[in-house]
Amino acid sequence: MNRRDFLKTSGAFAATSLVGLKAEAATTPEKPSMSFSRYRGFNLLAKFGEWGPRAKFEEEDFEIMTEWGFDFARIPMSYWRWASKDNWFKIDEEVIKDIDEVVELGKKYKIHINLNLHRIPGYCINGRKQEPVDLYEDTPENMQKAMDGAIFHWKMFAKRYKGIPNSQLSFDLINEPPRTKEETPHVRVITALVKAIREEDPTRLIVSDGKDAGRTPVFGLADLGIVQSTRGYTPMTVTHYHANWVGKGAFESSNVPTWPLKGDDGKVWDKAVLKEKLIDTWTPLVKMGVPVHVGEWGCYNKTPHDVVLAWMKDVLSLWKEVGWGHALWNLKGDFGILDSTRTDVQYENYKGHKLDRKMLELIKEY
C-alpha cells in the first residue's frame, strides 16, 4: 500500500458564518497543561484506505514495536471506513469498535496511540474532490456543512475516549492540510475543532499538522496548547522516487537519487539544507513553547537502499539534536522496515516477515 493511495450535527461552530471570520476573533479554547514526549514509532494503516475489506489492527505489530523499544503508533484513518460521504452522521459502530481495540492495544503494550483523520468530512490530501463539499475552499454554506461534519466526528471520539490519560492517547486532527497563501483558513478550522473536542474532554492532548501538507508551522495556533506535527519527506527525489502518485513537478532531479543530491537546477541537497528546511523553519515555533513531532517520514522502496540509509542517518541525527520524536510511514509496507519489497536489500526472516535489519538498527540508534 502506498502512502497516497453521527447523531445530531454539532452547533459549536454553526452560529458563526465562515465568511470573513477572523482567526483572532474566534473563541479561544482554554489552554490545558500539555507535554509531549519524544515518541518514536510507526504509522499503522488498517483504517487508512477508503476501500476494500474491513481491516483490523494486528496485535503482532504492537508486540514487534515493544520488542524493538518503540512507544508510538500514529493511526491515519479515513472516515469512509465507518461513515459515508453521502451521510457523515450515520456511524458503523462495529468499525468504531476496531478503533477501541487499537486504543486498548496501545494501553496493553505501553505504546502511545495518536488517532488521525487522514480523510475528514470535507477534506483529504488525496482524492480531495471526492468529498461532496470542501472544508477549506467552497461556498460559505458548504464550508459550514463540512465544518459541522468534522466537528461531529471529533466530538464522537472525544466523548468516547474521555478519561483515557494523555500518556496513552492523543488526537491528530487533520492529515496534511492544503497549501494556502495565509494560515488563517487552517487556524479557523483547527480552532473550531479544538474547541469542540474540549467541550467533551477539556484536557485531551491534541496534535495539528502544519499547513502546506504538514511542512509549514502555523503560528496562529501557538496559544492553543497543542502539539504541531511536521513531515520528513525532503527532498522528494530521494523520498518518493518513482512514486506514481506524485506529480513530476515535485521532484528536484530527474536522475536516480543520490545522497547528497544534486538537483537539475544545480542546487545541492545535503544535511545542511535538511537542517534549513526541516528544523530551522520550525525553530521560531519551538521558541514559542510549542512541542513539535514528526508525524510521517520515510523513503519509498524504489530509492536505492544505500541512499535511503545515508539520508535517514542525516534526518534522524537532526531530529535527535532538537529532541523531536518521529513516526515512520510505515511499519509493514513499501516505506517500512518489514516487507518493503525492495530489490536491493538482504532481508532477514523475522516472525514470518522480511526484515530490513540495517534500517531497523539505524532508526533504533536515533
N, C-alpha and C positions, 0 to 999 in steps of 0.2 A: 504494500500500500504506500502510495507516495504522500508527500506532505500536503499537496493541494487537493490531491484528488477530492382549567384553569379557573371554574367558579365565577367570580364576579370581577369585572375589569377594575383595576385599581384606580382610585381617583386621586392618588397622591400628586400627580402632575397634571391632571386633566383640567384643573381650574385655570391654568395659565397657558395662553397661546404660545406656540413655539416661535412665532414670528416676532422678531425684534427683541426677544428675551435676552437681556444682558446677563452674562455669567455671574457678574458680581452682585446682581440683584436677586439671584436665586437664594432660597433659604438654605443656609449652610448647616449641614447636619452637625450635631455635637461631636467633637473630636474625641475618640476614645484613647485610652492608653494603648500603645501599639509597639510591638517589636517583631522583627523577622530574622530568624536565624539564618546562617549561611547554609541553607538547604541545598543538597546536591542529589540529583536523581534523573528521572526519565519521564517522558510523556507516554502515557498508556492509552491506546486508541480504540478500545472496544466500542465507544459511543461516538467516535469521530465521524465516520462515514454516514452519509444520508440514506443509503440504500443497502439492500442485502439482508440476510437473515439476522435475527436478533443475536447480538454477540454479548457475552458476559465477561466480566473481568476474571482473570485467572489467578488463583492463589499462588501458583508457581512463580509468577512474576514477583510477588512480594517476598517469597522465600529466597529467590535469587538476589533481589536487591538488598535484603537484610544480610545475606551471606557475604555480599561484596562490601557492605558497610555504607550503603546509601540510605537516605532518610526522606526522600521527597518524590511524590508522584503527581505530576500535573495531568489532569483528566480533561482533555478537549472534547466537547460534546456538541452534537447538533440537536437542537430542539425537535427536529423532524423525527427523531427516534421515539419520542413519547407524545408528540402532538403533530399537527398538520399545518402547513402554510395556509390551508383553507379554513382552519379553525384552531387558533392559538390557544383557546381556553378549554378544549376537551383533552384531558390528560389520560394516557395509558398508565394506570397505576402499576401494572406488572413490570413495566420497563423502569419506572422510578425505583422499584424495589432493587433492581440491579445496581443503582447508584447507592442505595442504602448499603448494599453489600460491600461496595468498594470503600465506603467510609469505614465500615466495620473492619475490613481487612487492614486498612491503614492503622486503626487503633490496635489491632492484634499484633502487628509487626512493627509498631512504633515508627511508621512512615507517615509523614505529613501529607494529607490529601488536599490538593488545590483544584477545586472544581472550576472549570472554564467553559463558557458558552462560545464555542467556535462558530456556531451559527445561532444567532439570536433573532427573534422576530424583527424583521426589517433590515437585517444586515448579515453578510458573510463575505469574507475577503475573496472567496472563490464562489462563482455562481451567484454573485450579488443580485443580478437581475431576476433571479428565480423567486425572489421574495415579492409578495403582492404589492407592498409599499416599501419605501426606503426610510430608514431611521434618520439618516443624515441629510439627504438631498431629495426633497419631494415637496408637495404642497403642504401648507400648514396642517390641514386636516389629516393627510396621510402620515406625516411625521408624528402627529399626535396618536394615531392608531398604533403605529409601531412602538411608540414610547409606552403606551398602555400595555401592549403585549409583552414588551421586555420587562417592565415593572412586575407584571403578573408572575412571570416565571421566576424572577429572582426573589420575590416575596414568598413564593411557594417554597423554594429551597431554604430561605431564611427561617421561615416558620417551622419547617420540617426538622431542621438541624439545630435549632436553638438549644443552647445549653452544652453543646459539644465544645470542648476547650479550643481556643485558638492554636494551641500547640499541635492539635490534631487536624484542624480543618480551616481552610480559607477559601474565599470566593475570588476568582479572576473573571471580571465582568464581561468583557467583550474581546475576543481574539482579534488582534491586529486591525485596529480602526483605520479608516481610509486616510489617504493623503488629502490634507486640506491646507489652504494658504494660512489660515488663522487657526488657533487652537480652540476658539470659542465654541464651535459645534460639539467638540468632544467634551469640553468642560461642562457644557449644558447637559449632555446625555449622562455622563458619569455622575455628576452631582445629583441628578434626579434618581438614579439607581441606588446610589449610596444612601440617600435619604429614605428611600423605600425599604431597603434592607434593614436599616437601623430602626425603623418603626416597628419591625418584628423582632430584631435581635440587635440591641443598641451597641454591643461591643464586638460584633463579628469582625474578624480580620479580613480586610478587603484588598485586592490587588487590581490595578488598572494597567493594561498595556499602553505603552507610549503610542502616540499617533504616528501617522505615516508608516503603517504596518509594523508598529512597535519600535521604530527606530529613533523616534524623537521624543524627548521628555516633555511633559505637559506641566508647565509651571503654575498654571491656574488651578491645579488640583493639590498644590503643596500643602494647603491648610486643612485638607480633609482628613488627615490622619490615616492615609492609605499607602500601601507599597506601590511602586511603579515597576513594570516589567519591560525589559528590553530584549533585544534579539542578538544572535551571533551568526549572521548569515552574510558576512562581509569578508572578501569580495565575492560576488555572486558567481564569477567564473570558477572559483575554487569550490564553493559550497553547493552549486547547482549545475555543474557541468552535465550537459546532455539531458537536463530535466525538461521534458517536452511541455510542461505546463507553464514555463517561464518564457516570456517574450524575448526575442533576440536583443532588443534594446537594453535589457537589464544587465548584459554581460560586458565586462571590462575588456575582454580579449576574445578573439575568435580562435585562438590556438589552444592546444592541450594545456591544461593548468600546470603551473609550477609554483613552488613557494620558496622565496618571494616570487611574485607575479609581475611581469611587465605588461601593462595594458597596451592596446592598439594605439593609444594616444601618446605612448612613451612614458606614462606615469608608472612608477614602481610602487607596488603594494607590498609592504613588509610590516614588521612588528610595530615600527614607529607610526605607520599610517593606521594600523589597527587601534593603537592607543588613542590616536586623534579621533577616529570615527566611533569607536565603541566605548571609550572611557571618558575622554575629555568633554565630549558633548553632554554627558550626564553629570559631570562633576559639580556644576552650579546647583543642580537639584539636590545632590547629596549634601552639599553645604547648607541647604535649607532644612536639613534633618529628615529627608525622605529616603527610606530604605529602597535599594534597587536590587532586583533579582533578574537573572537571565532565563526567561520562560521557555525559550526554544533556541537551539543551536544545533549545528551538525553539518555533515557533508554527504551528499548523495553518492550512491555506490558506483558511479561512473568515473569519479575523480581518482587518479592513481593513488594507491594506498600510501606510498611514502610521502606524497604531497599532503594528503589528509593528516597524517600524523605530525608532520612538521608544522602545518598551520594550527592544528589543535594545541600543540605544545605552546605556541605563542599566545593564543587567545586564553587558554587556561591559566597560564602564568600571569597574564594581565588581570584576569578576574580575581585570582588569588591575592595579588598585591593589594587590591582595593577591598577585598573581603566580600565579594559577591558570590552567591550560590548560582546554580545553573541546572537546567533540565534538558538533557539530550533528546532530540527528536530522532529516533525513538529507542526503545529497549530492543524490540524484535522487529526487524524490517530493513528497508533499503538504506536508512540512515543509521541503523543501530549497531549494537555490539554483538547481538545474536541474529543469525540467519539473514545477513545483509546481502547475500548472493554476489559479493564482489568476486571478480575473476582472478585477482592478483593477491589473494590472502591465503596463507596456510592456516586453515581453520583447525581448531581443537574441538573434539567432541565433548560436549558438556550437557549432561542431562538430556541427551537426545537432540540437542541443538548444536549449531555450528557457531563456535565462539571465536571472536576476533580478540585473541589474548593481548596482543600489543596495544590495541585501542583501550581495552579494559584497564590494563595496568597504567597506561598514561593518564586516564581520567581519574583513577583512584589516587594517583600521586598528587593531583591538584584538587 
